[in-house]
Amino acid sequence: MALSNKRKALVTKKFNNFFYVDILENNKNEKGRLRFLCKSRKNLYFKNQLIVVGDEVIISEINLAARTAIIENLIERKNYLVRPAIANITDIFIVTSFQEPELNLSQVNMFLVNSEHLKVNVSLIITKCDLVSKEKRDFFYNKFSSWGYKPWLLSVAEEKGFKDFLVELKMRKCSILIGPSGVGKTTILNQIIPNINRATSDVSKKIKRGKNTTRNIELFYLKKGSYLVDTPGFNMQAINLDVKKIAYLFPELANQLEERGSNCKFRDCLHITEPGCQINRDFERYEFYKELVVNLKIHHSRNQGD
């Protein structure tokens, strides 16, 4: 049986020259999730990038019996994460751990800033809570809350936390867990996705980092309209940040600018040493913000000199 009409679909997995896609809008007589194996009619590009997981596409030559189709067009992306290659993310959950590997605030800050740049919902998860005291949990929960992020505190010893987190994920459209290897992304997947049974790896005693256990990028179906991305462990690459927009990547500063506008003396105020700056700098991450702005200004000046 074949359908002659074209349909909008979501790329959930890519391997070699093939793609798995889910039809996004089912007809009334279609029940459940419709997944198809596809090939592309031609090399389809969006801004010089080939089709990636998370792309929305138009498929045709739909064969319901064989569950095959042809991808004939690529819909414009809302955003694109270079490494790993994934499109149309709506929510980023930055995963770090209290120990093994030890919590690295500098690394967390860079993940947060680079994630905020994508203009998506950004959240924090701290794993391995069972390895630290309640006092340490509370300390970091309050710290990250003051930054503008109320973190999820997860532990394999506390099943309820994962159940509550799954409820939250099902309210999001396309979520991704990012963070360095060994912090527990695979453990989270094993807890919230039935029968996935992904292998986990201990942290290397020599390099104090985990080993990658995930090899391919794939979207996992949570419920209609809700997916979770599974990716290899990685450190997000630094992106080309606009020094004039850095303040909007820090909730502590962005909230001030949105609530009352910038009343600073100079329109291009970077809130560093400019006279007449009206921004309240009394927040914990101000020194990190200032260092980031100064380093970017130096970097841009060197590039212009080249």
HUCORUR-V44458 format. One record per backbone hydrogen bond with DSSP energy under -1.0 kcal/mol. CO is the residue of the C=O (numbers start at 1). NH is the residue of the N-H. E is the energy in kcal/mol with one decimal. If there is no record, write none. Layout:
CO,NH,E / CO,NH,E
This chain:
1,64,-1.4 / 1,65,-1.2 / 3,62,-1.2 / 7,59,-2.9 / 8,24,-2.4 / 9,57,-2.8 / 10,22,-2.3 / 11,54,-2.7 / 12,219,-2.9 / 13,20,-2.5 / 15,18,-2.6 / 18,15,-2.3 / 19,38,-3.4 / 20,12,-2.7 / 20,13,-1.4 / 21,36,-2.8 / 22,10,-2.7 / 27,30,-1.9 / 34,23,-2.2 / 36,21,-2.4 / 37,69,-1.6 / 38,19,-2.2 / 39,71,-2.6 / 49,46,-2.4 / 52,55,-1.9 / 53,87,-2.2 / 55,11,-2.8 / 56,75,-2.6 / 57,9,-2.8 / 58,72,-2.6 / 58,73,-1.2 / 59,7,-2.3 / 60,70,-2.7 / 62,3,-3.5 / 63,67,-1.6 / 63,68,-1.3 / 67,37,-2.7 / 68,63,-3.0 / 69,39,-1.1 / 70,60,-2.4 / 71,41,-2.9 / 73,58,-2.4 / 79,88,-2.0 / 81,86,-1.8 / 86,81,-3.0 / 90,121,-2.2 / 91,176,-2.0 / 92,123,-2.7 / 93,178,-2.3 / 94,125,-2.8 / 96,127,-2.6 / 98,103,-1.6 / 104,108,-2.3 / 105,109,-2.5 / 106,110,-1.8 / 107,111,-2.2 / 108,112,-2.5 / 109,113,-2.5 / 110,114,-2.3 / 111,115,-2.0 / 112,116,-2.7 / 113,117,-1.4 / 115,118,-1.6 / 116,119,-1.9 / 121,92,-3.1 / 123,94,-2.9 / 124,152,-2.6 / 125,96,-2.6 / 126,154,-2.6 / 127,98,-2.1 / 128,131,-1.6 / 129,132,-1.5 / 133,137,-2.0 / 134,138,-2.8 / 135,139,-2.2 / 136,140,-2.1 / 137,141,-2.4 / 138,142,-2.4 / 139,143,-2.0 / 140,144,-2.6 / 141,145,-1.8 / 142,146,-1.9 / 144,149,-2.5 / 145,148,-1.0 / 152,126,-3.2 / 154,129,-1.5 / 155,158,-2.0 / 159,163,-1.7 / 160,164,-2.7 / 161,165,-1.9 / 162,166,-2.2 / 163,167,-1.8 / 164,168,-1.7 / 165,169,-2.6 / 166,170,-2.1 / 168,171,-1.5 / 169,172,-1.9 / 173,227,-2.4 / 174,90,-2.5 / 174,91,-1.8 / 175,229,-3.1 / 176,93,-3.1 / 178,95,-3.5 / 179,234,-1.5 / 180,183,-1.1 / 181,210,-1.5 / 184,188,-2.1 / 185,189,-2.1 / 186,190,-2.5 / 187,191,-1.6 / 188,192,-1.8 / 189,193,-2.4 / 193,196,-1.4 / 204,208,-1.6 / 209,204,-3.2 / 218,230,-3.1 / 220,228,-2.2 / 223,226,-2.8 / 226,222,-2.6 / 226,223,-1.3 / 227,175,-2.4 / 228,220,-3.6 / 230,218,-1.8 / 239,241,-1.4 / 242,245,-2.2 / 245,248,-1.1 / 246,249,-2.2 / 247,250,-1.2 / 250,253,-1.3 / 250,254,-3.4 / 251,255,-2.3 / 253,257,-2.3 / 254,258,-2.3 / 255,259,-2.3 / 256,260,-2.0 / 257,261,-1.2 / 266,269,-1.5 / 274,277,-1.0 / 276,265,-1.4 / 281,283,-2.1 / 283,286,-1.8 / 285,289,-2.6 / 286,290,-3.0 / 287,291,-2.4 / 288,292,-2.2 / 289,293,-2.4 / 290,294,-2.6 / 291,295,-2.4 / 292,296,-2.1 / 293,297,-2.4 / 294,298,-2.2 / 295,299,-2.4 / 296,300,-2.8 / 297,301,-2.1 / 298,302,-2.2 / 299,303,-2.0 / 300,304,-2.2 / 301,305,-1.6 / 302,306,-1.4
